[in-house]
Amino acid sequence: MLRNLLNLFVKSCCPLCQRQNQDIICSYCEKKIQGSYLPVWETTKLGNLPVFAWGKYEGYLKRSIACLKYENKPELGVLLGEWLGQSWLDTPQGKKISQLTVVPIPLHQHKLKLRGFNQSTKIAQGFCQVTGYSLQPQILIRRRNTEAMFSLNPQQRRENVQNAFVVNKNFHSKMARSKIVLLDDIFTTGSTLREAYQALTQNSLNVHFAAVVANVSSSCYL
C-alpha cells in the first residue's frame, strides 16, 4: 500500500533499462524476463533432493539477478521471489502442501556487511509473502567467507563450499518437525545447495526440496 501511495507522487526508473516507471520494473523488462520462464517447472535431482527452477539463467533474467546482487536493488529479489512462489503454488505439489519452512542460503557476515543484504533472503521474503510459508533465515550459518563461484570449475566449486555451513543450535529445536525448503538465487553445479542440504540433514532436519529463481543448465553435476 505504501508503494502504491508513493507511486502517485514519485516516478522511479526501471533498474534494468532506466525507463521512467511506477513499478519495480517496467512492463517491457518484465515481459523480457518472463521469456525465460519454464512453463513446466524444471526439476533437477541433486542426489535425493529435488531442485525446482523458475526459469533459465539467460537474457533479462540473468541481468535482473546481477542487478539485484551488484547494483543494490533488493526489491528485485522480492519481486523474483513472488514469481517463484506463485509458480510453486501452481504446481501439483504446491497445491497439496500448506506448511513449509523456507531457509535461504546464507551469506558470510563479511559479505553481508559489504552488500547490505542477502539476495537469497530477499527472494525468500517474496516467496513467503505469496505462499504464506514460514521464513527462517537464521537456521543456517555460513562459517567461511567463500570465494565468488562464477569463475570456478565444478571441482573448485565443490572444494570452495565444502563444510561451509553449520546449523544454528539456538534454532535447532524449533525446526525438528519442520519440512524445509532451501532457497537460492541460481543453480549451477549444485555445490552450494548440496553442502547446505548435508549440514541440515546431518542434524536430523528434514529438507523437503530446494527452489531457485534460475537454472544455468538442465543438467546436474553430481
mmCIF file of the C-alpha atoms, coordinates in Angstrom:
data_MODEL
# 
_entry.id   MODEL 
# 
loop_
_atom_site.group_PDB 
_atom_site.id 
_atom_site.type_symbol 
_atom_site.label_atom_id 
_atom_site.label_alt_id 
_atom_site.label_comp_id 
_atom_site.label_asym_id 
_atom_site.label_entity_id 
_atom_site.label_seq_id 
_atom_site.pdbx_PDB_ins_code 
_atom_site.Cartn_x 
_atom_site.Cartn_y 
_atom_site.Cartn_z 
_atom_site.occupancy 
_atom_site.B_iso_or_equiv 
_atom_site.pdbx_formal_charge 
_atom_site.auth_seq_id 
_atom_site.auth_comp_id 
_atom_site.auth_asym_id 
_atom_site.auth_atom_id 
_atom_site.pdbx_PDB_model_num 
ATOM 1   C CA . MET A 1 1   ? 0.000  0.000   0.000   1.00 0.00 ? 1   MET A CA 1 
ATOM 2   C CA . LEU A 1 2   ? 2.831  2.389   0.855   1.00 0.00 ? 2   LEU A CA 1 
ATOM 3   C CA . ARG A 1 3   ? 4.461  1.634   -2.501  1.00 0.00 ? 3   ARG A CA 1 
ATOM 4   C CA . ASN A 1 4   ? 1.217  2.446   -4.334  1.00 0.00 ? 4   ASN A CA 1 
ATOM 5   C CA . LEU A 1 5   ? 0.812  5.683   -2.370  1.00 0.00 ? 5   LEU A CA 1 
ATOM 6   C CA . LEU A 1 6   ? 4.319  6.822   -3.184  1.00 0.00 ? 6   LEU A CA 1 
ATOM 7   C CA . ASN A 1 7   ? 3.806  5.966   -6.842  1.00 0.00 ? 7   ASN A CA 1 
ATOM 8   C CA . LEU A 1 8   ? 1.102  8.645   -7.004  1.00 0.00 ? 8   LEU A CA 1 
ATOM 9   C CA . PHE A 1 9   ? 3.742  11.306  -6.364  1.00 0.00 ? 9   PHE A CA 1 
ATOM 10  C CA . VAL A 1 10  ? 7.098  9.844   -7.347  1.00 0.00 ? 10  VAL A CA 1 
ATOM 11  C CA . LYS A 1 11  ? 8.149  8.198   -10.587 1.00 0.00 ? 11  LYS A CA 1 
ATOM 12  C CA . SER A 1 12  ? 11.199 5.978   -10.441 1.00 0.00 ? 12  SER A CA 1 
ATOM 13  C CA . CYS A 1 13  ? 13.287 4.431   -13.183 1.00 0.00 ? 13  CYS A CA 1 
ATOM 14  C CA . CYS A 1 14  ? 13.326 0.769   -14.123 1.00 0.00 ? 14  CYS A CA 1 
ATOM 15  C CA . PRO A 1 15  ? 16.645 -0.613  -12.796 1.00 0.00 ? 15  PRO A CA 1 
ATOM 16  C CA . LEU A 1 16  ? 17.158 -2.700  -15.938 1.00 0.00 ? 16  LEU A CA 1 
ATOM 17  C CA . CYS A 1 17  ? 16.541 -0.124  -18.686 1.00 0.00 ? 17  CYS A CA 1 
ATOM 18  C CA . GLN A 1 18  ? 16.193 3.235   -16.863 1.00 0.00 ? 18  GLN A CA 1 
ATOM 19  C CA . ARG A 1 19  ? 12.783 3.992   -18.373 1.00 0.00 ? 19  ARG A CA 1 
ATOM 20  C CA . GLN A 1 20  ? 10.502 6.014   -16.109 1.00 0.00 ? 20  GLN A CA 1 
ATOM 21  C CA . ASN A 1 21  ? 8.241  3.595   -14.335 1.00 0.00 ? 21  ASN A CA 1 
ATOM 22  C CA . GLN A 1 22  ? 5.838  3.319   -11.397 1.00 0.00 ? 22  GLN A CA 1 
ATOM 23  C CA . ASP A 1 23  ? 6.511  -0.328  -10.576 1.00 0.00 ? 23  ASP A CA 1 
ATOM 24  C CA . ILE A 1 24  ? 9.682  -2.155  -9.553  1.00 0.00 ? 24  ILE A CA 1 
ATOM 25  C CA . ILE A 1 25  ? 10.453 -2.841  -13.218 1.00 0.00 ? 25  ILE A CA 1 
ATOM 26  C CA . CYS A 1 26  ? 8.794  -1.645  -16.412 1.00 0.00 ? 26  CYS A CA 1 
ATOM 27  C CA . SER A 1 27  ? 6.373  -3.769  -18.408 1.00 0.00 ? 27  SER A CA 1 
ATOM 28  C CA . TYR A 1 28  ? 8.900  -4.162  -21.235 1.00 0.00 ? 28  TYR A CA 1 
ATOM 29  C CA . CYS A 1 29  ? 11.577 -5.666  -18.945 1.00 0.00 ? 29  CYS A CA 1 
ATOM 30  C CA . GLU A 1 30  ? 9.016  -7.809  -17.142 1.00 0.00 ? 30  GLU A CA 1 
ATOM 31  C CA . LYS A 1 31  ? 7.958  -9.301  -20.464 1.00 0.00 ? 31  LYS A CA 1 
ATOM 32  C CA . LYS A 1 32  ? 11.594 -9.957  -21.342 1.00 0.00 ? 32  LYS A CA 1 
ATOM 33  C CA . ILE A 1 33  ? 12.242 -11.697 -18.013 1.00 0.00 ? 33  ILE A CA 1 
ATOM 34  C CA . GLN A 1 34  ? 9.092  -13.765 -18.365 1.00 0.00 ? 34  GLN A CA 1 
ATOM 35  C CA . GLY A 1 35  ? 10.544 -15.042 -21.633 1.00 0.00 ? 35  GLY A CA 1 
ATOM 36  C CA . SER A 1 36  ? 12.963 -17.150 -19.561 1.00 0.00 ? 36  SER A CA 1 
ATOM 37  C CA . TYR A 1 37  ? 10.153 -18.777 -17.562 1.00 0.00 ? 37  TYR A CA 1 
ATOM 38  C CA . LEU A 1 38  ? 9.914  -22.556 -17.628 1.00 0.00 ? 38  LEU A CA 1 
ATOM 39  C CA . PRO A 1 39  ? 6.187  -23.327 -18.215 1.00 0.00 ? 39  PRO A CA 1 
ATOM 40  C CA . VAL A 1 40  ? 6.600  -26.725 -16.581 1.00 0.00 ? 40  VAL A CA 1 
ATOM 41  C CA . TRP A 1 41  ? 8.930  -26.395 -13.638 1.00 0.00 ? 41  TRP A CA 1 
ATOM 42  C CA . GLU A 1 42  ? 12.303 -27.817 -14.440 1.00 0.00 ? 42  GLU A CA 1 
ATOM 43  C CA . THR A 1 43  ? 13.215 -30.390 -11.825 1.00 0.00 ? 43  THR A CA 1 
ATOM 44  C CA . THR A 1 44  ? 16.835 -31.338 -11.223 1.00 0.00 ? 44  THR A CA 1 
ATOM 45  C CA . LYS A 1 45  ? 17.726 -34.146 -8.861  1.00 0.00 ? 45  LYS A CA 1 
ATOM 46  C CA . LEU A 1 46  ? 20.629 -33.352 -6.567  1.00 0.00 ? 46  LEU A CA 1 
ATOM 47  C CA . GLY A 1 47  ? 21.090 -36.758 -5.012  1.00 0.00 ? 47  GLY A CA 1 
ATOM 48  C CA . ASN A 1 48  ? 17.812 -37.218 -3.114  1.00 0.00 ? 48  ASN A CA 1 
ATOM 49  C CA . LEU A 1 49  ? 16.978 -33.510 -3.215  1.00 0.00 ? 49  LEU A CA 1 
ATOM 50  C CA . PRO A 1 50  ? 14.567 -32.222 -5.890  1.00 0.00 ? 50  PRO A CA 1 
ATOM 51  C CA . VAL A 1 51  ? 15.541 -28.748 -7.119  1.00 0.00 ? 51  VAL A CA 1 
ATOM 52  C CA . PHE A 1 52  ? 12.822 -26.632 -8.752  1.00 0.00 ? 52  PHE A CA 1 
ATOM 53  C CA . ALA A 1 53  ? 13.744 -23.722 -11.001 1.00 0.00 ? 53  ALA A CA 1 
ATOM 54  C CA . TRP A 1 54  ? 11.502 -20.832 -12.086 1.00 0.00 ? 54  TRP A CA 1 
ATOM 55  C CA . GLY A 1 55  ? 13.427 -20.012 -15.253 1.00 0.00 ? 55  GLY A CA 1 
ATOM 56  C CA . LYS A 1 56  ? 16.536 -20.339 -17.360 1.00 0.00 ? 56  LYS A CA 1 
ATOM 57  C CA . TYR A 1 57  ? 19.593 -18.305 -16.395 1.00 0.00 ? 57  TYR A CA 1 
ATOM 58  C CA . GLU A 1 58  ? 19.756 -16.201 -19.531 1.00 0.00 ? 58  GLU A CA 1 
ATOM 59  C CA . GLY A 1 59  ? 18.949 -12.804 -21.009 1.00 0.00 ? 59  GLY A CA 1 
ATOM 60  C CA . TYR A 1 60  ? 16.945 -10.415 -18.878 1.00 0.00 ? 60  TYR A CA 1 
ATOM 61  C CA . LEU A 1 61  ? 16.539 -12.897 -16.030 1.00 0.00 ? 61  LEU A CA 1 
ATOM 62  C CA . LYS A 1 62  ? 20.322 -13.172 -15.767 1.00 0.00 ? 62  LYS A CA 1 
ATOM 63  C CA . ARG A 1 63  ? 20.576 -9.386  -15.929 1.00 0.00 ? 63  ARG A CA 1 
ATOM 64  C CA . SER A 1 64  ? 17.961 -8.921  -13.208 1.00 0.00 ? 64  SER A CA 1 
ATOM 65  C CA . ILE A 1 65  ? 19.817 -11.245 -10.796 1.00 0.00 ? 65  ILE A CA 1 
ATOM 66  C CA . ALA A 1 66  ? 23.081 -9.382  -11.439 1.00 0.00 ? 66  ALA A CA 1 
ATOM 67  C CA . CYS A 1 67  ? 21.289 -6.080  -10.854 1.00 0.00 ? 67  CYS A CA 1 
ATOM 68  C CA . LEU A 1 68  ? 19.833 -7.416  -7.617  1.00 0.00 ? 68  LEU A CA 1 
ATOM 69  C CA . LYS A 1 69  ? 23.192 -8.544  -6.264  1.00 0.00 ? 69  LYS A CA 1 
ATOM 70  C CA . TYR A 1 70  ? 25.670 -5.994  -7.583  1.00 0.00 ? 70  TYR A CA 1 
ATOM 71  C CA . GLU A 1 71  ? 23.647 -2.812  -8.141  1.00 0.00 ? 71  GLU A CA 1 
ATOM 72  C CA . ASN A 1 72  ? 21.916 -2.687  -4.747  1.00 0.00 ? 72  ASN A CA 1 
ATOM 73  C CA . LYS A 1 73  ? 18.380 -3.475  -5.880  1.00 0.00 ? 73  LYS A CA 1 
ATOM 74  C CA . PRO A 1 74  ? 16.959 -5.728  -3.129  1.00 0.00 ? 74  PRO A CA 1 
ATOM 75  C CA . GLU A 1 75  ? 13.404 -5.011  -4.290  1.00 0.00 ? 75  GLU A CA 1 
ATOM 76  C CA . LEU A 1 76  ? 14.179 -7.088  -7.394  1.00 0.00 ? 76  LEU A CA 1 
ATOM 77  C CA . GLY A 1 77  ? 14.807 -10.083 -5.156  1.00 0.00 ? 77  GLY A CA 1 
ATOM 78  C CA . VAL A 1 78  ? 11.407 -9.731  -3.501  1.00 0.00 ? 78  VAL A CA 1 
ATOM 79  C CA . LEU A 1 79  ? 9.722  -9.499  -6.920  1.00 0.00 ? 79  LEU A CA 1 
ATOM 80  C CA . LEU A 1 80  ? 11.524 -12.586 -8.261  1.00 0.00 ? 80  LEU A CA 1 
ATOM 81  C CA . GLY A 1 81  ? 10.606 -14.411 -5.075  1.00 0.00 ? 81  GLY A CA 1 
ATOM 82  C CA . GLU A 1 82  ? 6.936  -13.547 -5.573  1.00 0.00 ? 82  GLU A CA 1 
ATOM 83  C CA . TRP A 1 83  ? 7.035  -15.008 -9.080  1.00 0.00 ? 83  TRP A CA 1 
ATOM 84  C CA . LEU A 1 84  ? 8.837  -18.084 -7.770  1.00 0.00 ? 84  LEU A CA 1 
ATOM 85  C CA . GLY A 1 85  ? 6.237  -18.527 -5.044  1.00 0.00 ? 85  GLY A CA 1 
ATOM 86  C CA . GLN A 1 86  ? 3.279  -18.153 -7.381  1.00 0.00 ? 86  GLN A CA 1 
ATOM 87  C CA . SER A 1 87  ? 4.719  -20.677 -9.802  1.00 0.00 ? 87  SER A CA 1 
ATOM 88  C CA . TRP A 1 88  ? 5.300  -23.119 -6.960  1.00 0.00 ? 88  TRP A CA 1 
ATOM 89  C CA . LEU A 1 89  ? 1.682  -22.769 -5.816  1.00 0.00 ? 89  LEU A CA 1 
ATOM 90  C CA . ASP A 1 90  ? 0.563  -23.606 -9.351  1.00 0.00 ? 90  ASP A CA 1 
ATOM 91  C CA . THR A 1 91  ? 2.345  -26.977 -9.284  1.00 0.00 ? 91  THR A CA 1 
ATOM 92  C CA . PRO A 1 92  ? 0.569  -30.144 -8.032  1.00 0.00 ? 92  PRO A CA 1 
ATOM 93  C CA . GLN A 1 93  ? 2.971  -30.278 -5.076  1.00 0.00 ? 93  GLN A CA 1 
ATOM 94  C CA . GLY A 1 94  ? 2.381  -26.651 -4.195  1.00 0.00 ? 94  GLY A CA 1 
ATOM 95  C CA . LYS A 1 95  ? -1.380 -27.117 -4.196  1.00 0.00 ? 95  LYS A CA 1 
ATOM 96  C CA . LYS A 1 96  ? -1.117 -30.002 -1.728  1.00 0.00 ? 96  LYS A CA 1 
ATOM 97  C CA . ILE A 1 97  ? 1.384  -28.623 0.793   1.00 0.00 ? 97  ILE A CA 1 
ATOM 98  C CA . SER A 1 98  ? 0.266  -25.901 3.182   1.00 0.00 ? 98  SER A CA 1 
ATOM 99  C CA . GLN A 1 99  ? 3.058  -25.728 5.760   1.00 0.00 ? 99  GLN A CA 1 
ATOM 100 C CA . LEU A 1 100 ? 6.739  -25.445 4.907   1.00 0.00 ? 100 LEU A CA 1 
ATOM 101 C CA . THR A 1 101 ? 9.691  -23.581 6.393   1.00 0.00 ? 101 THR A CA 1 
ATOM 102 C CA . VAL A 1 102 ? 11.876 -21.613 3.987   1.00 0.00 ? 102 VAL A CA 1 
ATOM 103 C CA . VAL A 1 103 ? 15.609 -21.437 4.703   1.00 0.00 ? 103 VAL A CA 1 
ATOM 104 C CA . PRO A 1 104 ? 17.593 -19.149 2.383   1.00 0.00 ? 104 PRO A CA 1 
ATOM 105 C CA . ILE A 1 105 ? 21.243 -19.874 1.651   1.00 0.00 ? 105 ILE A CA 1 
ATOM 106 C CA . PRO A 1 106 ? 23.171 -17.507 3.951   1.00 0.00 ? 106 PRO A CA 1 
ATOM 107 C CA . LEU A 1 107 ? 25.989 -15.118 3.142   1.00 0.00 ? 107 LEU A CA 1 
ATOM 108 C CA . HIS A 1 108 ? 29.077 -14.874 5.296   1.00 0.00 ? 108 HIS A CA 1 
ATOM 109 C CA . GLN A 1 109 ? 28.893 -11.928 7.711   1.00 0.00 ? 109 GLN A CA 1 
ATOM 110 C CA . HIS A 1 110 ? 31.715 -10.105 5.915   1.00 0.00 ? 110 HIS A CA 1 
ATOM 111 C CA . LYS A 1 111 ? 29.992 -10.288 2.541   1.00 0.00 ? 111 LYS A CA 1 
ATOM 112 C CA . LEU A 1 112 ? 26.630 -9.449  4.112   1.00 0.00 ? 112 LEU A CA 1 
ATOM 113 C CA . LYS A 1 113 ? 28.121 -6.297  5.592   1.00 0.00 ? 113 LYS A CA 1 
ATOM 114 C CA . LEU A 1 114 ? 29.580 -5.246  2.233   1.00 0.00 ? 114 LEU A CA 1 
ATOM 115 C CA . ARG A 1 115 ? 26.392 -5.927  0.236   1.00 0.00 ? 115 ARG A CA 1 
ATOM 116 C CA . GLY A 1 116 ? 23.961 -4.778  2.885   1.00 0.00 ? 116 GLY A CA 1 
ATOM 117 C CA . PHE A 1 117 ? 21.516 -7.632  2.323   1.00 0.00 ? 117 PHE A CA 1 
ATOM 118 C CA . ASN A 1 118 ? 21.374 -11.310 1.405   1.00 0.00 ? 118 ASN A CA 1 
ATOM 119 C CA . GLN A 1 119 ? 19.840 -11.742 -2.052  1.00 0.00 ? 119 GLN A CA 1 
ATOM 120 C CA . SER A 1 120 ? 18.526 -15.211 -1.164  1.00 0.00 ? 120 SER A CA 1 
ATOM 121 C CA . THR A 1 121 ? 16.740 -13.816 1.885   1.00 0.00 ? 121 THR A CA 1 
ATOM 122 C CA . LYS A 1 122 ? 15.093 -11.117 -0.244  1.00 0.00 ? 122 LYS A CA 1 
ATOM 123 C CA . ILE A 1 123 ? 13.905 -13.784 -2.696  1.00 0.00 ? 123 ILE A CA 1 
ATOM 124 C CA . ALA A 1 124 ? 12.669 -15.859 0.245   1.00 0.00 ? 124 ALA A CA 1 
ATOM 125 C CA . GLN A 1 125 ? 10.712 -12.876 1.583   1.00 0.00 ? 125 GLN A CA 1 
ATOM 126 C CA . GLY A 1 126 ? 8.793  -12.578 -1.678  1.00 0.00 ? 126 GLY A CA 1 
ATOM 127 C CA . PHE A 1 127 ? 8.340  -16.346 -1.846  1.00 0.00 ? 127 PHE A CA 1 
ATOM 128 C CA . CYS A 1 128 ? 6.866  -16.438 1.667   1.00 0.00 ? 128 CYS A CA 1 
ATOM 129 C CA . GLN A 1 129 ? 4.616  -13.413 1.078   1.00 0.00 ? 129 GLN A CA 1 
ATOM 130 C CA . VAL A 1 130 ? 2.913  -15.340 -1.721  1.00 0.00 ? 130 VAL A CA 1 
ATOM 131 C CA . THR A 1 131 ? 2.922  -18.846 -0.228  1.00 0.00 ? 131 THR A CA 1 
ATOM 132 C CA . GLY A 1 132 ? 2.323  -17.989 3.413   1.00 0.00 ? 132 GLY A CA 1 
ATOM 133 C CA . TYR A 1 133 ? 5.212  -20.262 4.440   1.00 0.00 ? 133 TYR A CA 1 
ATOM 134 C CA . SER A 1 134 ? 7.406  -19.521 7.454   1.00 0.00 ? 134 SER A CA 1 
ATOM 135 C CA . LEU A 1 135 ? 10.727 -17.772 6.787   1.00 0.00 ? 135 LEU A CA 1 
ATOM 136 C CA . GLN A 1 136 ? 13.675 -18.811 8.969   1.00 0.00 ? 136 GLN A CA 1 
ATOM 137 C CA . PRO A 1 137 ? 16.845 -17.069 7.728   1.00 0.00 ? 137 PRO A CA 1 
ATOM 138 C CA . GLN A 1 138 ? 18.879 -17.805 10.875  1.00 0.00 ? 138 GLN A CA 1 
ATOM 139 C CA . ILE A 1 139 ? 18.868 -21.608 10.766  1.00 0.00 ? 139 ILE A CA 1 
ATOM 140 C CA . LEU A 1 140 ? 21.988 -21.905 8.624   1.00 0.00 ? 140 LEU A CA 1 
ATOM 141 C CA . ILE A 1 141 ? 25.253 -20.077 9.216   1.00 0.00 ? 141 ILE A CA 1 
ATOM 142 C CA . ARG A 1 142 ? 27.982 -19.694 6.586   1.00 0.00 ? 142 ARG A CA 1 
ATOM 143 C CA . ARG A 1 143 ? 31.084 -20.059 8.719   1.00 0.00 ? 143 ARG A CA 1 
ATOM 144 C CA . ARG A 1 144 ? 33.629 -19.485 5.944   1.00 0.00 ? 144 ARG A CA 1 
ATOM 145 C CA . ASN A 1 145 ? 33.870 -16.497 3.630   1.00 0.00 ? 145 ASN A CA 1 
ATOM 146 C CA . THR A 1 146 ? 33.984 -18.495 0.396   1.00 0.00 ? 146 THR A CA 1 
ATOM 147 C CA . GLU A 1 147 ? 35.160 -17.200 -2.973  1.00 0.00 ? 147 GLU A CA 1 
ATOM 148 C CA . ALA A 1 148 ? 32.767 -15.975 -5.659  1.00 0.00 ? 148 ALA A CA 1 
ATOM 149 C CA . MET A 1 149 ? 31.735 -19.008 -7.705  1.00 0.00 ? 149 MET A CA 1 
ATOM 150 C CA . PHE A 1 150 ? 31.341 -17.609 -11.221 1.00 0.00 ? 150 PHE A CA 1 
ATOM 151 C CA . SER A 1 151 ? 34.971 -18.174 -12.250 1.00 0.00 ? 151 SER A CA 1 
ATOM 152 C CA . LEU A 1 152 ? 35.352 -21.640 -10.688 1.00 0.00 ? 152 LEU A CA 1 
ATOM 153 C CA . ASN A 1 153 ? 35.027 -25.016 -12.389 1.00 0.00 ? 153 ASN A CA 1 
ATOM 154 C CA . PRO A 1 154 ? 32.806 -27.753 -10.850 1.00 0.00 ? 154 PRO A CA 1 
ATOM 155 C CA . GLN A 1 155 ? 35.623 -29.310 -8.799  1.00 0.00 ? 155 GLN A CA 1 
ATOM 156 C CA . GLN A 1 156 ? 36.731 -25.920 -7.472  1.00 0.00 ? 156 GLN A CA 1 
ATOM 157 C CA . ARG A 1 157 ? 33.131 -25.080 -6.576  1.00 0.00 ? 157 ARG A CA 1 
ATOM 158 C CA . ARG A 1 158 ? 32.806 -28.240 -4.506  1.00 0.00 ? 158 ARG A CA 1 
ATOM 159 C CA . GLU A 1 159 ? 36.058 -27.517 -2.687  1.00 0.00 ? 159 GLU A CA 1 
ATOM 160 C CA . ASN A 1 160 ? 35.147 -23.867 -2.199  1.00 0.00 ? 160 ASN A CA 1 
ATOM 161 C CA . VAL A 1 161 ? 31.968 -24.571 -0.214  1.00 0.00 ? 161 VAL A CA 1 
ATOM 162 C CA . GLN A 1 162 ? 32.990 -27.809 1.462   1.00 0.00 ? 162 GLN A CA 1 
ATOM 163 C CA . ASN A 1 163 ? 31.894 -27.673 5.128   1.00 0.00 ? 163 ASN A CA 1 
ATOM 164 C CA . ALA A 1 164 ? 30.974 -24.009 4.688   1.00 0.00 ? 164 ALA A CA 1 
ATOM 165 C CA . PHE A 1 165 ? 27.653 -24.283 6.545   1.00 0.00 ? 165 PHE A CA 1 
ATOM 166 C CA . VAL A 1 166 ? 26.648 -25.142 10.089  1.00 0.00 ? 166 VAL A CA 1 
ATOM 167 C CA . VAL A 1 167 ? 23.260 -25.283 11.796  1.00 0.00 ? 167 VAL A CA 1 
ATOM 168 C CA . ASN A 1 168 ? 22.490 -22.597 14.348  1.00 0.00 ? 168 ASN A CA 1 
ATOM 169 C CA . LYS A 1 169 ? 21.936 -24.627 17.524  1.00 0.00 ? 169 LYS A CA 1 
ATOM 170 C CA . ASN A 1 170 ? 19.797 -21.844 19.030  1.00 0.00 ? 170 ASN A CA 1 
ATOM 171 C CA . PHE A 1 171 ? 17.100 -22.632 16.458  1.00 0.00 ? 171 PHE A CA 1 
ATOM 172 C CA . HIS A 1 172 ? 17.586 -26.374 16.009  1.00 0.00 ? 172 HIS A CA 1 
ATOM 173 C CA . SER A 1 173 ? 14.850 -27.489 18.416  1.00 0.00 ? 173 SER A CA 1 
ATOM 174 C CA . LYS A 1 174 ? 12.271 -25.267 16.719  1.00 0.00 ? 174 LYS A CA 1 
ATOM 175 C CA . MET A 1 175 ? 12.931 -26.973 13.395  1.00 0.00 ? 175 MET A CA 1 
ATOM 176 C CA . ALA A 1 176 ? 12.845 -30.627 14.460  1.00 0.00 ? 176 ALA A CA 1 
ATOM 177 C CA . ARG A 1 177 ? 9.468  -31.394 12.841  1.00 0.00 ? 177 ARG A CA 1 
ATOM 178 C CA . SER A 1 178 ? 9.550  -28.839 10.032  1.00 0.00 ? 178 SER A CA 1 
ATOM 179 C CA . LYS A 1 179 ? 9.641  -29.594 6.333   1.00 0.00 ? 179 LYS A CA 1 
ATOM 180 C CA . ILE A 1 180 ? 12.325 -27.307 4.968   1.00 0.00 ? 180 ILE A CA 1 
ATOM 181 C CA . VAL A 1 181 ? 12.645 -25.587 1.598   1.00 0.00 ? 181 VAL A CA 1 
ATOM 182 C CA . LEU A 1 182 ? 16.188 -24.490 0.757   1.00 0.00 ? 182 LEU A CA 1 
ATOM 183 C CA . LEU A 1 183 ? 16.108 -21.346 -1.356  1.00 0.00 ? 183 LEU A CA 1 
ATOM 184 C CA . ASP A 1 184 ? 18.823 -19.768 -3.514  1.00 0.00 ? 184 ASP A CA 1 
ATOM 185 C CA . ASP A 1 185 ? 19.078 -17.447 -6.500  1.00 0.00 ? 185 ASP A CA 1 
ATOM 186 C CA . ILE A 1 186 ? 20.955 -19.585 -9.064  1.00 0.00 ? 186 ILE A CA 1 
ATOM 187 C CA . PHE A 1 187 ? 21.556 -23.300 -9.588  1.00 0.00 ? 187 PHE A CA 1 
ATOM 188 C CA . THR A 1 188 ? 24.784 -24.024 -11.487 1.00 0.00 ? 188 THR A CA 1 
ATOM 189 C CA . THR A 1 189 ? 26.528 -27.198 -10.315 1.00 0.00 ? 189 THR A CA 1 
ATOM 190 C CA . GLY A 1 190 ? 24.586 -27.710 -7.103  1.00 0.00 ? 190 GLY A CA 1 
ATOM 191 C CA . SER A 1 191 ? 27.658 -27.445 -4.856  1.00 0.00 ? 191 SER A CA 1 
ATOM 192 C CA . THR A 1 192 ? 26.196 -24.794 -2.553  1.00 0.00 ? 192 THR A CA 1 
ATOM 193 C CA . LEU A 1 193 ? 22.809 -26.477 -2.177  1.00 0.00 ? 193 LEU A CA 1 
ATOM 194 C CA . ARG A 1 194 ? 24.471 -29.837 -1.600  1.00 0.00 ? 194 ARG A CA 1 
ATOM 195 C CA . GLU A 1 195 ? 26.581 -28.522 1.277   1.00 0.00 ? 195 GLU A CA 1 
ATOM 196 C CA . ALA A 1 196 ? 23.624 -26.726 2.848   1.00 0.00 ? 196 ALA A CA 1 
ATOM 197 C CA . TYR A 1 197 ? 21.477 -29.836 2.479   1.00 0.00 ? 197 TYR A CA 1 
ATOM 198 C CA . GLN A 1 198 ? 24.118 -32.003 4.137   1.00 0.00 ? 198 GLN A CA 1 
ATOM 199 C CA . ALA A 1 199 ? 24.529 -29.575 7.035   1.00 0.00 ? 199 ALA A CA 1 
ATOM 200 C CA . LEU A 1 200 ? 20.788 -29.695 7.726   1.00 0.00 ? 200 LEU A CA 1 
ATOM 201 C CA . THR A 1 201 ? 20.232 -33.421 7.240   1.00 0.00 ? 201 THR A CA 1 
ATOM 202 C CA . GLN A 1 202 ? 23.282 -34.332 9.333   1.00 0.00 ? 202 GLN A CA 1 
ATOM 203 C CA . ASN A 1 203 ? 21.489 -32.532 12.158  1.00 0.00 ? 203 ASN A CA 1 
ATOM 204 C CA . SER A 1 204 ? 18.351 -34.634 11.575  1.00 0.00 ? 204 SER A CA 1 
ATOM 205 C CA . LEU A 1 205 ? 16.420 -31.820 9.894   1.00 0.00 ? 205 LEU A CA 1 
ATOM 206 C CA . ASN A 1 206 ? 14.010 -32.655 7.069   1.00 0.00 ? 206 ASN A CA 1 
ATOM 207 C CA . VAL A 1 207 ? 14.769 -30.885 3.793   1.00 0.00 ? 207 VAL A CA 1 
ATOM 208 C CA . HIS A 1 208 ? 11.763 -31.372 1.518   1.00 0.00 ? 208 HIS A CA 1 
ATOM 209 C CA . PHE A 1 209 ? 13.084 -29.705 -1.645  1.00 0.00 ? 209 PHE A CA 1 
ATOM 210 C CA . ALA A 1 210 ? 15.084 -26.729 -2.939  1.00 0.00 ? 210 ALA A CA 1 
ATOM 211 C CA . ALA A 1 211 ? 13.856 -23.848 -5.090  1.00 0.00 ? 211 ALA A CA 1 
ATOM 212 C CA . VAL A 1 212 ? 15.856 -21.398 -7.188  1.00 0.00 ? 212 VAL A CA 1 
ATOM 213 C CA . VAL A 1 213 ? 14.980 -18.489 -9.431  1.00 0.00 ? 213 VAL A CA 1 
ATOM 214 C CA . ALA A 1 214 ? 17.231 -19.605 -12.284 1.00 0.00 ? 214 ALA A CA 1 
ATOM 215 C CA . ASN A 1 215 ? 18.898 -22.784 -13.501 1.00 0.00 ? 215 ASN A CA 1 
ATOM 216 C CA . VAL A 1 216 ? 22.067 -22.383 -15.557 1.00 0.00 ? 216 VAL A CA 1 
ATOM 217 C CA . SER A 1 217 ? 21.657 -25.802 -17.162 1.00 0.00 ? 217 SER A CA 1 
ATOM 218 C CA . SER A 1 218 ? 19.118 -28.574 -17.260 1.00 0.00 ? 218 SER A CA 1 
ATOM 219 C CA . SER A 1 219 ? 21.886 -30.999 -16.381 1.00 0.00 ? 219 SER A CA 1 
ATOM 220 C CA . CYS A 1 220 ? 23.223 -31.524 -12.878 1.00 0.00 ? 220 CYS A CA 1 
ATOM 221 C CA . TYR A 1 221 ? 26.886 -32.010 -11.986 1.00 0.00 ? 221 TYR A CA 1 
ATOM 222 C CA . LEU A 1 222 ? 26.958 -34.836 -9.449  1.00 0.00 ? 222 LEU A CA 1 
# 
